[in-house]
Amino acid sequence: MDTIPLFLIDNKHKKQLKINRMAVYLQGKIVEVIDDTQQIYYLFFYKNHYLTGVKAAKWKKQSVIDQAFSKGIVFHENHPLTTSLLSSYLSFKISPFHHLMNNLKKQYTPQEIALIATYFESFIPDSDLFTQIQSIFYQYRRNGQMLASYRILQILKDFIPGKQWAIEIANKLEFTSSRQLYTAMTKELMVKDAIYAEKMLALHKDIEENFLKLHTLLINENRWIDLISLYIEKFISTPTKAYFDSLMKILEMNLNEDQIINVLESLLEKQFHLQEWNTLLIDKYLNTNNLEKALKLLTSQQIRLSPHQANQFEIMLEQLNIEDQAVNIEKLNTILPSLYKSNLLQVEKFLQKCVKALFKNHDLHYVQSWLEPFNRTHPNLPLLKKINKMSEISGDPDQQYLLGELYYQFGLLESAIDCFSWEMELNEANPKPIQWLAKIYREMGKELEAKAYQLHYLSIQKQAN
């Protein structure tokens, strides 16, 4: 995937950024980037909305950012989900923490502001953050909004500096009814405290019922990046056809073809052996005319091609210019026999190109070994008979003329010259190898040598007459 240009505005200085990785964790997303001096920054998002950036090289253990990169879903470099999140902004401004908190009041609830404040516990003094969140709690409590204040206590329970205080306050008699609401993951709780509900569902998402509830929550909030992340993680842990089909449905609703291919490619390193996944990726490579990647996947995985896919491959191979393509020809012999099952003319034509290319870097013995799979599937191919004949007579001094002709047919002009020169020395009166030498040197653009052999040929012809 192409790298998108990203810029950071830090104290009026504009810096270009490179993406390292992104962590998706609960409602937040944190993107680690570096500038051209290798300075590390972290871009913080609440859901899909940018908050601010922080310059840092380390963080506190057990902080939100630490948990995000250790327990969240992490995507490296230019993953489609990372670029989709960032592409709406391209330029990111660093805002001081107190300015950020003031601006958040315009678009977020006090509970959301309290949660967002915890994102920065590695970079803001604990006492400042605790005071900020605690003030929200007291404001609700003074107003008699006990459930609202109890929601803030749930956030403070995860905030290490305020954990013990929050636990003690939450156990007071005045919060009895609120505590009862939190004893089970009911629809009422999911409505009244979606932040807490999401956290608990995420912690226990290995339970299918919780996974489906989390799916519904993300759908309702239109958080498709989080939803795709959830299904990628689920498919990695449980690579079944059902989860794969669900993942593909979500991908196709939210990403374009190239992005979907990139997501599927990012899963390659997981060494999946799900036939449906491999088949779909092959389909997408064929539909986008990406023969190189299709061949690479075919040679690394055991994939059964459909008749339609095999036909598409054959058409693409016919148009392939092996000399210009970064195709691993050495591995093609593992898949070509199964592609060309009946069309002998096509396989002969393509193998001719492959063999010519192989001869540039390999000897006759290697080429013969490379063709071995075709001896089993296509034993009557003329090309195979030629290569086998070449191997048979390569050490026979009486067969150098024939060997020279065969080398010429594969475009191996230097080897053909050696053979015809040897034949010319053995049979000085025979004009045919001399005629071949004149022809080959002319084709190579060596006119002086060609003219010399042509004159020699004419001289022998006169002597013969």
Buried (B, 14 or more C-beta within 10 A) or exposed (E): BEEBEBBBBBEEEEBEBEBBBBBBBBBBBBBBBBBEEEBBBBBBBBBBBBBBBBEBEEBEEEBBBBBBBEEBBBBEBBBBBBBBBBEEBEEBBBBEBEEBBEEBEEEBBBBBBBBBBBBBBBBBEBEBBBEBBBEBBEBBBEEEBBBBBBBBBBBBBBBBBBEEBBEEBBEEEEBEEBBEBBEEBEEEBBEBBBBBBBBBBBEBBEEEEBBEBBBEBBEEBEBBBBBBBBBBBBBEEEBEEEBBEBBBEBBEEBBEEBBBBBBBBBBBEEEBEBEEBBBBBBBBBBEEEBBBBBBBBBBEBEBEBEEEBBBBBBEBBEEBEBEEEEBEBBBBBBBBBBBBEEBEEBBBBBBBBBBBBBBEEBEBEEBBEBBEBBBEEBEEBEBBEBBEBBBEBBEEEEBBBBBBBBBBBBBBBEBBBBBBBBBBEEBEEBBBBBBBBBBBBBEEEEEEBBEBBBEBBBEBEEEEE
